[in-house]
Amino acid sequence: MTIGVALPAGQEFADNAVDSFVALSSEAQAVGLGSVWFSQRGDVDALSIAAVVGSRVEGIAIGTSVVPIYPRHPLVVANQANTAQAASHGRFTLGLGLGAPGLVEPGFGVDASRAIRHLREYLTVLRELSDHGTVDFVGETVVAKTLRPSTVAGAETRPSIVVAAMGPQALRVTGELADGTLPYLAGPRTLSEFIVPTISEAAQAASRLAPRIVVALAAVVTDDVERVRSKFAEQSAFYARIPSYQAVLAREGVTDPTDLAVIGDEAVLAAAIERYRDAGATEIVLTSTAIDGDATRQRTWAAAAAHGGGSPVGSK
């Protein structure tokens, strides 16, 4: 099982942000982690960071976790993903998300009411581009027509695509058209009883390979459990107000994201990794590892690598 980390890891950068991403990714590779994943926030661009890191840090898989499909057009995202794939010499995974309507609609002025239809058409365009390098598609939410081939030298092997799908419809579309899912705040029971069987059935029906199950898991190795839990509770409280996350938490029988955070010593982290592996996770991405500073982040990364960071996808 590959174990990686998401960046930023809960900290704010005091120095140049791009240099900091490169430095932390180099550290992750050196400690023995298998992957680094870049979150799309309101500041740096995750796909751009993936390309930079992919060209400057060898020996570790890279991905985005995740880029919302609103408001970016799939032609633009395909170009960015292929660029990151070429920059990393084949080590890139494109992680996509639907985005929360309550954030997407007021922020970008777009209508996100048909998210599942949009996801299906978005992935259809991306697959057409990866298979043929061109597309002529007119759907209900997406129109995409290439004026020239979109292929990128060095990206002949298409990037893997995973979607932060957690609801039944999104999982079925993802299983049919993408390579896997990247759920967050999905506990082991939800994973084994709902997410894995739903996406696997859809993938099988579409004659696709078994999907990647890349679990994003908040984790901090520390001796001061209560203090770190309090910090995580403060940072994660807004997830409990987003309907899609409310639903995935409810499936696990909890209402507070903190109940799914792994906070404790090395043995606590190791046990959690095994629970998720047994539940069907093929990869784990640790998030929020720096919310208590660099010392606990380094301890968390070392514990994860010791448990089996995993081999990166591809090599440079």
C-alpha positions in Angstrom: 0.0 0.0 0.0 1.3 3.5 -0.9 1.2 6.0 1.9 1.5 9.7 1.0 0.8 13.1 2.3 -1.3 16.1 1.3 0.2 19.5 1.1 -0.2 22.1 2.5 -0.4 20.0 5.6 -2.3 22.4 7.7 0.4 25.1 8.0 0.8 28.5 6.4 4.0 29.2 4.5 6.1 32.1 5.8 8.5 31.9 2.8 8.0 31.5 -0.9 5.1 29.1 -1.3 6.4 27.3 -4.4 9.8 26.8 -2.9 8.1 25.5 0.3 6.1 22.9 -1.7 9.3 21.7 -3.4 11.2 21.5 -0.1 8.4 19.6 1.6 8.0 17.2 -1.3 11.7 16.6 -1.3 11.5 15.8 2.4 8.6 13.4 1.8 10.6 11.6 -0.8 13.7 11.4 1.4 11.8 10.0 4.4 10.3 7.2 2.3 6.8 8.3 1.6 5.2 7.2 -1.7 3.3 10.2 -2.9 2.5 13.9 -2.4 -0.8 15.4 -3.2 -1.5 19.1 -3.6 -4.8 20.7 -2.5 -6.6 23.4 -4.5 -7.3 26.2 -2.2 -7.8 29.9 -2.9 -4.2 30.8 -3.3 -1.6 28.7 -5.2 -2.7 26.5 -8.1 -2.5 22.8 -7.4 -1.9 21.7 -11.0 0.9 24.2 -11.5 2.5 23.1 -8.2 2.3 19.5 -9.4 4.1 20.3 -12.6 6.8 22.2 -10.7 7.3 19.6 -8.1 7.2 16.8 -10.7 10.0 18.4 -12.7 12.2 19.1 -9.6 11.6 16.2 -7.2 12.3 12.6 -8.4 11.2 9.3 -7.1 7.8 10.1 -5.7 4.3 10.1 -7.1 2.4 13.3 -7.3 -1.3 14.2 -7.5 -3.9 16.9 -6.9 -6.4 16.4 -4.0 -8.5 17.8 -5.4 -9.2 20.3 -8.3 -12.9 21.2 -8.5 -14.5 20.6 -11.9 -16.2 24.0 -11.5 -15.3 26.4 -13.0 -12.4 25.0 -15.0 -13.2 23.7 -18.5 -12.1 20.1 -19.1 -9.9 21.2 -22.1 -7.9 23.4 -19.8 -7.6 20.8 -17.1 -6.5 18.2 -19.7 -3.8 20.5 -20.9 -2.6 21.2 -17.3 -2.7 17.5 -16.4 -0.8 16.4 -19.4 1.8 19.1 -18.7 2.2 17.8 -15.1 2.4 14.2 -16.5 5.2 15.2 -18.8 7.0 17.3 -16.2 7.0 14.3 -13.8 7.8 11.7 -16.5 4.6 9.8 -15.8 4.1 10.1 -12.0 1.0 12.3 -12.0 -2.5 11.6 -10.9 -5.3 14.0 -11.6 -7.6 14.2 -8.5 -10.9 16.0 -9.2 -13.8 17.0 -7.0 -17.3 18.2 -7.6 -17.0 21.1 -5.3 -19.6 22.2 -2.7 -22.4 24.2 -4.4 -22.6 26.5 -1.4 -19.0 27.5 -2.1 -18.8 27.2 -5.9 -22.0 29.1 -6.9 -21.4 32.3 -4.9 -17.6 32.2 -5.5 -17.6 31.7 -9.3 -21.2 32.6 -10.3 -21.8 29.2 -11.9 -24.8 26.9 -11.6 -23.7 23.7 -9.9 -27.2 22.2 -9.6 -26.5 19.4 -12.1 -23.2 18.3 -10.7 -23.6 14.6 -11.6 -24.4 15.3 -15.2 -21.5 17.7 -15.3 -19.2 15.1 -13.8 -20.2 12.5 -16.4 -19.7 14.9 -19.3 -16.5 16.2 -17.9 -15.0 12.7 -17.5 -16.2 11.8 -21.0 -14.3 14.7 -22.5 -11.2 13.9 -20.5 -11.3 10.2 -21.6 -11.9 11.2 -25.3 -8.9 13.5 -25.1 -6.7 10.9 -23.5 -7.7 8.2 -26.0 -7.6 10.3 -29.2 -6.0 13.7 -28.5 -9.0 15.4 -29.9 -12.7 15.8 -29.0 -15.9 17.1 -30.5 -18.5 16.9 -27.8 -21.7 18.7 -27.2 -23.5 17.8 -23.9 -26.0 19.4 -21.6 -23.4 21.1 -19.4 -20.2 20.8 -21.4 -19.2 21.8 -24.9 -15.7 20.8 -25.9 -14.1 21.0 -29.4 -10.4 20.9 -30.0 -9.0 23.1 -32.8 -5.8 21.1 -32.9 -4.5 17.9 -31.2 -4.0 18.3 -27.5 -1.3 15.7 -27.0 1.8 16.6 -25.1 5.2 15.1 -25.8 6.3 13.2 -22.7 2.7 12.5 -21.6 2.0 9.6 -24.0 0.9 7.6 -20.9 -2.2 9.4 -19.8 -2.5 10.5 -16.2 -4.6 8.4 -13.9 -7.9 10.2 -12.8 -9.5 9.8 -9.4 -12.6 11.7 -8.2 -13.5 12.7 -4.7 -16.8 10.8 -5.1 -18.7 9.8 -2.0 -22.4 9.7 -3.0 -23.9 6.8 -4.9 -24.4 8.6 -8.2 -20.9 10.2 -8.2 -19.4 6.8 -7.3 -21.2 5.1 -10.2 -20.1 7.7 -12.7 -16.6 7.6 -11.3 -16.4 3.8 -11.5 -17.6 3.9 -15.1 -15.4 6.7 -16.4 -12.4 7.3 -14.0 -9.7 5.2 -12.4 -10.7 5.5 -8.8 -12.0 7.6 -5.9 -10.3 9.8 -3.3 -12.8 10.1 -0.4 -12.2 12.3 2.7 -14.0 11.8 6.0 -15.1 8.4 4.9 -14.6 5.9 7.8 -13.7 2.2 7.5 -17.3 1.0 7.7 -18.5 3.5 5.0 -15.5 2.4 2.9 -16.1 -1.3 3.1 -19.9 -1.4 3.1 -20.7 1.4 0.6 -17.9 3.2 -1.3 -15.8 0.2 -2.3 -18.7 -2.1 -3.5 -20.5 0.8 -5.3 -17.5 2.0 -7.3 -16.2 -1.5 -7.9 -19.6 -2.7 -9.3 -19.7 0.2 -11.6 -16.2 -0.3 -12.8 -16.8 -4.0 -13.4 -20.0 -3.3 -15.4 -18.0 -0.9 -17.6 -15.2 -3.6 -18.1 -12.7 -1.4 -16.3 -9.9 -2.4 -14.0 -10.5 -2.5 -10.2 -10.6 1.1 -9.1 -8.0 2.8 -6.9 -9.3 3.6 -3.5 -7.2 6.5 -2.3 -8.3 7.4 1.2 -7.6 10.9 2.5 -7.1 10.5 6.3 -6.5 13.3 8.8 -3.6 12.0 11.0 -1.2 13.5 13.5 1.3 11.5 15.6 1.6 13.2 19.0 1.6 12.6 22.8 -0.6 15.6 23.4 -3.8 14.2 22.0 -6.4 16.6 23.4 -4.5 19.7 22.3 -4.2 18.4 18.8 -7.8 17.2 18.7 -8.9 20.7 19.7 -6.8 22.2 16.8 -8.2 19.8 14.3 -11.7 20.4 15.5 -11.3 24.1 14.9 -9.9 23.6 11.4 -12.4 21.0 10.3 -15.6 22.3 11.7 -16.8 23.8 8.4 -17.0 20.3 6.8 -19.8 19.4 9.1 -21.9 22.1 7.5 -21.4 20.8 3.9 -24.2 18.4 2.9 -22.0 15.9 1.1 -19.7 15.6 4.1 -22.7 15.4 6.4 -23.9 12.4 4.4 -20.6 10.6 4.5 -20.2 11.2 8.2 -23.7 10.0 8.9 -23.0 6.7 7.1 -20.2 6.1 9.6 -22.5 7.0 12.5 -20.8 10.2 13.5 -21.4 14.0 13.1 -18.1 15.5 14.0 -15.1 15.2 11.6 -12.8 15.0 14.7 -14.3 11.5 15.4 -12.5 10.2 12.3 -9.2 12.0 12.8 -6.3 9.7 13.8 -4.5 11.4 16.6 -2.2 9.6 19.0 1.1 7.7 19.0 2.8 5.6 16.3 0.8 2.5 17.3 -2.5 4.4 16.9 -1.5 5.5 13.3 -0.4 1.9 12.4 -3.7 0.5 13.7 -5.7 3.0 11.7 -3.8 2.3 8.5 -4.5 -1.4 8.9 -8.2 -0.7 9.5 -8.5 1.2 6.3 -6.4 -1.3 4.4 -8.8 -4.1 5.6 -11.8 -1.9 4.6 -10.5 -1.7 1.0 -8.2 1.2 0.7 -5.5 0.7 -1.9 -3.6 3.9 -1.0 -3.7 6.4 1.9 -3.0 10.1 1.9 -2.4 11.7 5.3 -3.8 15.2 5.7 -3.5 17.9 8.4 -0.1 16.4 9.5 1.4 19.9 10.2 -1.5 21.4 12.3 0.7 21.2 15.4 3.9 22.3 13.8 7.0 20.8 12.1 8.1 18.5 14.9 4.8 16.5 14.9 4.6 16.6 11.1 8.1 15.0 10.9 7.1 12.4 13.5 3.9 11.6 11.6 5.7 11.3 8.3 8.4 9.1 9.7 5.8 6.8 11.3 3.8 6.6 8.1 7.0 5.8 6.1 8.1 3.2 8.6 4.7 1.5 8.3 5.2 1.2 4.5 5.3 4.5 2.5 5.2 2.5 -0.7 6.8 2.8 -4.1 5.9 5.7 -6.3 4.0 5.4 -9.5 6.6 5.5 -12.3 10.1 6.8 -12.0 12.1 9.6 -13.5 
